[in-house]
Amino acid sequence: MIGNRYGGVQQVLSVLPGQTYQLSVWVYPTSATNGFTFRLMTVGGETLGRTLQSSLPINTWTEITISDVVIPAGQTQVKFVL
């Protein structure tokens, strides 16, 4: 969990300021869910990109993608949260 706000999986990644990135994650829901939110954030907590998948097929691999995220000046690490 990140602070008291985000549960789930997170990973810190090294990045280059000013570069454009695309991130994706594959999910495999085994039961009905309220959906998945996938975020890319600065280590300080500012959201850089976000996608919400509200209805995903059960027992099927599905790719969730955040496209065209430009990393702000001074940022050398970001975290993704699912």
C-alpha positions, 0 to 999 in steps of 0.5 A, a space after each residue: 500500500 502506498 501511504 493509506 491510499 493505494 492498495 495492490 501492487 506497486 513497483 518503482 522504475 528508473 526513468 529519464 526526465 523529458 522522455 515519453 513512456 508507455 506502460 502496460 500490465 496483464 491482469 487475469 481476473 478469476 472472479 467479478 471485480 469492480 475493475 482495475 485502476 492502473 496509475 503511473 505516479 511520481 515518487 512524491 504521489 503526483 499522477 502522471 497517467 491513469 487508466 480504469 478498466 471497469 469491466 473485464 472478462 473473467 478467466 481471461 488475460 487482458 492487457 491494460 495500458 497507459 500511453 504517451 506519458 512524458 516524465 517531468 523534469 527532475 524525475 528519475 524514478 516513477 512508480 506504477 500502481 495497480 
